[in-house]
Amino acid sequence: MTQILIVQLASLGEILHTLPAVRALRAALPQARLVWAGDETYADLLDAQPWLDDVIGWQRRRWFGFRDFARRVRRAGCQVAIDFQGSWRSGLLTGLSGADRRIGYRPSLEVAHVFYNDCLALETLDVHAVERNLALAARLTGVAAEPPLERPYLHDAAPRASLGPESRFALQPTAADLAAVDAWFQTHGFDPARDRLVVLHPDGGRQAHRWPADKFTQLARRLLGLPGVRVALAGGTNAHRLCDRVAQPLGDAVWRADGRFRPLAAAALFSQASVVVSGDSGLLHLAVAAGAPVVALFGPSHALRTGPYASNAVVLQRHLGCSPCFAHRCPLQYDPPLCLDEISVDRVFAQLLSRLARPGESVRRAA
């Protein structure tokens, strides 16, 4: 039985962008054993996916323990290793894995390709991360990758209504995660047959990915004026302070889900949302993987490379002469960055109105 090591040490968004490739490996090689080596923060999410056989975790934000991590990976005895990240650290782990065949892209930004013996030429970065990862999987299986997903937002076209393409992720929350979200809904009296839920995620992780908190407050206030619309804030525990700033002027009208749910439960929450609003972040891509319609607010990122991989997504972006710059903080010292600050509340709200309208009706502000 072939044992295949999936190397992806990066954060939530990169993990999610690797899932379609791993599912492609499982479909093409149903008898293979698939072992994931990555950040132990997301081990629960990966353990719950039925198409993975094992997860070897490590705290990626520090080198301490890397030697033991590499030893555990080597003991897994994988014959093939695929480096889906392409960093120096992931390349080193691929080289130390003991795998006879080590697959990755060449060239790589951090010269990780020196650890591979089966290199796929990286002709351009201007394709989506999901598609680059699918091409690596196809390198092993010999099965052609699925055609690239149509993303109308790249052409300023209207999103497709179909939710079908999100099945490429097939992320599966556990029964416990679903129950946790159901219990939370019950405490708020949420009725999915009557109410529509908008989830706002104000924390993009990086300063350059955050739409201003006061604009999230203005947006939430407008949404709360619509009949039957409920608004929740989402994010990790590190988002509490930012969510406090958004919610404080609104009192208890906004529901707080920030820091309450682990990633799979957050996915279960997003799956019940009529729309999720977020900057470029792991939770944005988690919402897409959960099948939620999203309105993504992009600043220094490149939507072609890392935009929401969905045909029903909307991406709002203010293109300036300096964008995309891919920076973590605005190089021109703007806080917030101009490319995000110039996305108006009116523009975001207009998109939400069209997404919240049920077939045959329009959504208007309550009198």
C-alpha positions in Angstrom: 0.0 0.0 0.0 1.4 3.4 -1.0 1.7 5.9 1.8 1.7 9.5 0.8 2.8 12.4 2.9 1.0 15.7 2.5 3.2 18.6 3.7 1.4 21.8 4.5 2.7 23.6 7.5 1.0 27.0 6.8 -2.2 28.6 8.2 -5.9 27.9 7.8 -6.3 29.5 4.4 -3.5 27.5 2.9 -4.7 24.3 4.5 -8.2 24.8 3.0 -6.7 25.5 -0.4 -4.9 22.2 -0.2 -8.0 20.1 0.6 -9.3 19.8 -3.0 -5.9 18.3 -4.0 -6.0 15.8 -1.2 -9.5 14.8 -2.1 -8.2 14.3 -5.7 -5.5 12.0 -4.4 -8.0 10.0 -2.5 -10.3 9.7 -5.5 -7.4 8.6 -7.8 -5.7 6.3 -5.3 -8.4 4.9 -3.0 -6.1 2.3 -1.5 -3.3 4.7 -0.6 -2.7 5.9 3.0 -2.8 9.7 3.2 -0.8 11.3 6.1 -0.9 15.0 6.7 2.0 16.8 8.4 1.0 20.3 9.6 0.1 22.8 12.2 -1.4 21.0 15.2 -3.8 24.0 15.8 -5.9 22.5 13.0 -5.4 18.8 13.8 -9.1 18.5 14.9 -10.3 19.9 11.6 -8.2 17.5 9.6 -8.9 14.5 11.8 -12.6 14.9 11.1 -12.2 14.6 7.4 -12.8 11.0 6.3 -10.5 11.0 3.3 -7.4 11.5 5.5 -5.9 8.5 7.4 -3.5 10.3 9.8 -2.4 13.7 11.0 1.0 14.5 12.4 0.9 17.9 14.2 3.5 20.5 15.2 3.4 24.0 16.6 4.4 25.8 13.4 5.2 29.2 15.0 8.4 28.0 16.6 11.4 25.8 15.7 11.4 24.1 19.1 10.2 20.5 18.6 10.9 20.4 14.9 13.4 17.6 15.2 10.9 15.4 17.0 8.3 16.4 14.5 10.6 15.3 11.6 11.3 12.0 13.4 7.6 11.3 13.7 7.1 12.1 10.1 10.0 9.8 9.1 8.6 7.0 11.2 5.3 7.2 9.2 7.3 5.5 6.4 5.7 7.3 3.5 7.1 6.4 0.1 5.9 9.7 -1.5 5.9 13.2 -0.1 4.2 16.2 -1.7 5.2 19.7 -0.5 2.1 21.9 -1.0 3.6 24.9 0.8 7.0 25.4 -0.8 8.6 27.2 2.1 12.2 26.5 3.4 10.7 24.8 6.4 8.2 22.6 4.5 10.9 21.7 2.0 13.3 20.7 4.8 10.6 18.4 6.3 10.0 16.9 2.9 13.7 16.2 2.5 13.8 14.6 6.0 10.7 12.5 5.5 12.6 9.5 4.1 10.2 9.4 1.1 11.8 8.0 -2.1 9.8 10.5 -4.3 9.6 14.1 -3.2 7.3 16.3 -5.3 7.1 20.1 -5.4 7.4 23.2 -7.5 10.5 24.6 -9.0 11.4 27.4 -8.7 10.2 28.1 -5.2 10.4 31.4 -3.3 12.4 30.0 -0.5 14.5 27.6 -2.5 12.5 24.6 -1.1 13.0 22.8 -4.4 16.5 21.8 -3.4 14.8 19.1 -1.3 12.7 17.6 -4.1 13.7 15.0 -6.7 10.5 15.4 -8.7 9.9 19.0 -9.6 7.0 20.5 -11.5 7.8 23.7 -13.3 6.2 26.8 -11.8 5.4 28.8 -14.8 3.4 31.6 -13.1 2.0 32.5 -9.7 -1.1 34.0 -11.4 -3.3 31.0 -10.9 -5.3 30.2 -7.8 -3.6 28.4 -5.0 -6.2 25.6 -5.3 -5.3 25.1 -8.9 -1.6 25.0 -8.2 -2.2 22.4 -5.5 -4.4 20.3 -7.8 -1.6 20.3 -10.4 0.8 18.9 -7.8 -1.6 16.1 -7.0 -2.0 15.3 -10.7 1.8 15.0 -10.9 1.5 11.9 -8.8 -1.7 10.4 -10.0 -1.4 11.1 -13.7 -5.1 12.1 -13.6 -5.9 15.4 -15.1 -7.0 18.0 -12.6 -10.5 19.4 -12.7 -11.0 22.4 -15.0 -10.4 25.7 -13.2 -13.4 27.0 -11.5 -15.2 29.9 -13.1 -15.0 33.0 -10.8 -17.1 35.8 -12.3 -15.7 38.4 -9.9 -12.4 38.3 -11.8 -14.3 39.8 -14.7 -16.6 42.2 -12.7 -19.5 39.9 -13.6 -22.4 38.9 -11.4 -21.9 35.8 -9.3 -23.6 32.6 -10.2 -26.3 31.5 -7.8 -25.2 27.8 -7.8 -23.5 26.5 -4.7 -22.2 23.4 -6.5 -18.5 24.3 -6.8 -18.1 24.5 -3.1 -18.3 20.7 -3.0 -14.7 20.7 -4.2 -13.8 21.3 -0.5 -16.3 19.0 1.0 -15.4 20.1 4.5 -17.4 18.1 7.1 -18.1 19.4 10.6 -18.6 16.8 13.2 -21.9 16.1 14.9 -20.6 17.9 18.0 -19.8 21.0 16.0 -23.2 21.1 14.5 -24.8 20.6 17.9 -22.8 23.5 19.4 -23.9 25.9 16.7 -27.6 24.7 17.0 -27.4 25.3 20.8 -26.0 28.8 20.2 -28.8 29.6 17.7 -31.4 28.5 20.2 -30.1 30.9 22.8 -30.6 33.7 20.3 -34.0 32.5 19.1 -32.7 32.2 15.5 -35.2 30.6 13.1 -33.6 29.7 9.7 -37.0 29.5 8.1 -37.8 33.1 9.2 -34.5 34.9 9.7 -31.5 35.6 7.6 -28.1 35.6 9.1 -25.2 37.9 8.1 -21.8 37.0 9.6 -19.2 39.8 9.8 -15.6 38.9 10.3 -13.7 42.2 11.0 -10.3 40.7 11.8 -8.2 39.9 8.8 -5.3 38.9 10.9 -2.9 41.3 9.3 -3.3 45.1 9.6 -3.3 45.5 5.8 -6.3 43.1 5.5 -8.6 44.8 7.9 -11.5 47.0 6.7 -12.0 49.7 9.3 -14.0 48.7 12.4 -16.2 51.8 12.2 -17.3 50.8 8.7 -18.2 47.3 10.0 -20.3 49.1 12.7 -22.0 51.3 10.1 -22.7 48.2 7.9 -24.1 46.2 10.9 -26.4 49.1 11.8 -27.8 49.2 8.3 -28.3 45.5 8.2 -30.1 45.5 11.6 -32.6 47.9 10.1 -33.7 45.3 7.6 -36.6 43.0 8.5 -35.7 39.5 9.5 -31.9 40.1 9.3 -29.7 39.1 12.2 -26.0 40.0 12.4 -23.2 38.0 14.1 -19.6 38.8 14.6 -17.1 36.0 14.1 -13.4 35.5 14.7 -10.9 33.8 16.9 -10.1 34.8 20.5 -7.6 37.3 19.2 -10.4 39.2 17.5 -12.2 40.1 20.8 -10.9 43.6 21.1 -11.7 44.5 17.4 -15.1 42.9 17.7 -15.7 44.9 20.9 -15.0 48.1 18.9 -17.5 47.1 16.2 -20.2 46.0 18.6 -20.0 48.6 21.4 -22.1 51.3 19.6 -24.8 48.7 18.8 -25.3 47.2 22.3 -26.7 43.7 22.3 -28.2 43.9 18.9 -25.2 42.2 17.3 -24.6 38.6 18.3 -21.1 37.6 19.4 -19.6 34.4 18.0 -15.9 35.6 18.1 -13.8 33.2 20.1 -16.7 30.9 20.8 -16.2 28.2 18.2 -13.3 26.1 16.9 -12.8 26.1 13.1 -15.1 23.2 12.3 -17.9 24.7 14.4 -17.3 28.1 12.8 -17.8 26.3 9.4 -21.1 25.0 10.7 -22.1 28.5 11.6 -21.1 29.9 8.2 -23.1 27.1 6.5 -26.2 28.6 8.0 -25.4 32.2 6.9 -27.1 34.0 4.0 -23.8 35.8 3.5 -20.4 36.2 5.2 -18.4 39.5 4.9 -14.7 39.3 5.5 -11.3 40.5 4.4 -8.7 38.1 3.0 -8.3 35.7 5.9 -8.5 32.0 6.9 -12.1 32.5 8.0 -13.1 33.9 4.6 -11.8 30.7 3.0 -13.4 28.6 5.8 -16.8 30.2 4.9 -16.2 29.3 1.2 -15.3 25.7 2.1 -18.5 25.6 4.2 -20.6 26.6 1.1 -21.5 30.1 2.4 -22.0 33.0 -0.1 -19.3 35.5 0.7 -18.6 39.2 0.1 -14.8 39.5 0.3 -13.0 42.8 1.0 -9.6 42.8 -0.6 -6.8 45.3 -0.2 -3.2 44.3 -0.9 -4.0 40.7 -1.9 -4.4 39.4 -5.4 -7.8 37.9 -5.9 -6.7 35.9 -8.9 -4.2 34.0 -6.6 -6.0 33.8 -3.3 -9.6 35.1 -3.8 -12.5 33.0 -2.6 -12.6 29.8 -4.7 -16.3 30.0 -5.5 -18.4 31.0 -8.4 -21.0 32.6 -6.1 -18.6 35.0 -4.4 -18.2 38.7 -4.6 -14.9 40.4 -4.3 -14.8 44.2 -3.7 -11.4 45.8 -4.2 -10.1 49.3 -4.8 -7.3 49.1 -7.4 -4.7 51.7 -6.8 -1.3 52.3 -8.5 0.5 50.4 -5.7 -1.8 47.4 -5.5 -1.6 44.5 -5.1 1.5 45.0 -2.9 1.0 41.7 -0.9 2.2 43.6 2.3 1.3 42.7 5.9 1.3 46.4 6.7 0.7 49.3 4.3 4.2 50.3 3.0 2.9 53.9 2.6 2.0 54.0 6.3 -1.7 54.4 5.8 -3.7 52.9 8.6 -6.1 51.6 7.4 -4.6 51.0 4.0 -6.2 53.3 1.3 -7.0 50.3 -0.9 -9.4 49.0 1.9 -10.5 52.3 3.3 -11.8 53.5 0.0 -14.2 50.5 -0.2 -17.4 52.3 0.9 -20.1 51.1 3.2 -22.6 51.9 0.5 -20.8 49.6 -1.9 -20.7 46.7 0.5 -24.3 47.2 1.6 -25.6 47.2 -2.0 -24.0 43.8 -2.5 -25.6 42.5 0.6 -29.0 43.7 -0.3 -28.8 41.7 -3.5 -27.6 38.6 -1.7 -30.2 38.8 1.0 -33.2 39.0 -1.3 -35.0 35.7 -1.5 -36.3 34.7 -5.0 -39.2 36.9 -6.0 -38.7 39.6 -3.4 -36.5 42.5 -2.6 -35.1 43.5 0.7 -35.9 47.0 2.0 -35.1 48.9 5.2 -37.8 48.5 7.8 -40.0 51.6 8.2 
